[in-house]
Amino acid sequence: MTDYYFSALGLLLGVGEALFASPIVFKLHDGIEAVEADAQLTVVEKMAAVCVQFMAQGSYAVLDAYYASAKVLKPFREQGLHLITKHENFHGCPCCL
């Protein structure tokens, strides 16, 4: 069985109290024959690249804790992007902040 990895980026929109996610881009990364120049990049690096390519400076990305790594944070800082995620070991104590 082949695993498939994809990245999706959407825009969060709201009208009144209703919120909607409008898809902007969807990319299939692994599970198909590699023909892209970035075939050697990890799934985490590919997601960071999608965000950097399509998000404006000052934007916020909400990503799974899996993506909270230097491979995402470094390009985000360079492009002025912000990351919102869940810290896996967060217990509310000052040492985890």
C-alpha atoms as one frame of an Amber mdcrd trajectory, in Angstrom:
protein
   0.000   0.000   0.000   1.285   3.460  -0.887   0.919   6.366   1.531  -0.266
   9.670   0.124   0.732  13.034   1.574  -0.852  16.293   0.569  -0.847  19.940
   1.539  -3.927  22.120   1.469  -4.117  25.829   2.082  -7.382  27.653   2.600
  -8.584  31.086   3.533 -10.727  31.433   6.676 -13.693  33.672   5.923 -16.525
  34.815   8.133 -19.946  36.358   7.805 -21.625  37.200  11.085 -21.086  34.179
  13.321 -20.532  31.736  10.432 -16.995  30.723   9.453 -15.978  29.110   6.179
 -12.706  27.711   4.841 -12.247  28.490   1.174  -9.584  26.284  -0.487  -6.782
  28.120  -2.283  -4.364  25.330  -3.209  -4.191  21.550  -2.817  -0.999  19.620
  -3.651  -0.340  15.884  -3.657   3.291  15.349  -2.615   4.043  11.656  -2.171
   2.512   8.459  -3.435   2.986   9.382  -7.082   6.095   9.277  -9.213   8.354
  12.198  -8.346   8.722  14.643 -11.207   9.069  17.851  -9.239  12.362  19.640
  -8.639  11.655  19.429  -4.899  11.319  15.626  -4.879  14.063  15.336  -2.243
  12.275  17.623   0.230  10.404  16.218   3.220   6.627  16.555   3.586   7.228
  19.193   6.280   9.486  21.234   3.964   6.929  20.958   1.149   4.136  22.279
   3.393   6.344  25.182   4.470   7.034  25.951   0.792   3.292  25.976  -0.027
   2.636  28.420   2.832   5.521  30.708   1.877   4.450  30.717  -1.781   0.767
  31.512  -1.245   0.568  33.454   2.052   1.100  37.197   2.394   3.549  38.608
   4.921   1.922  38.870   8.357  -0.489  35.962   7.706  -1.177  33.213  10.231
  -1.033  29.493   9.400  -2.877  26.989  11.583  -0.997  23.694  11.282  -0.838
  20.391  13.104   1.868  20.074  15.778   3.703  17.761  13.343   4.763  20.885
  11.439   6.101  22.799  14.471   9.759  22.367  13.576  12.729  24.432  12.478
  12.064  23.356   8.873   8.814  25.334   9.008   9.696  28.062  11.491  12.841
  29.255   9.690  11.151  30.021   6.324   8.124  31.434   8.182  10.354  33.881
  10.077  12.205  34.837   6.899   8.877  35.627   5.149   7.146  37.254   8.134
   4.559  34.483   8.580   3.110  33.284  11.893   2.373  29.724  13.035  -0.495
  28.686  15.287  -0.244  25.101  16.476  -0.678  22.840  19.474   2.410  21.996
  21.487   2.336  18.230  22.125   3.719  18.428  25.677   1.975  21.594  26.851
   0.799  21.301  30.464   0.197  24.981  31.189   3.363  25.339  33.242   5.779
  28.246  32.598   8.528  25.865  31.405   6.367  24.855  28.420   5.686  28.407
  27.208
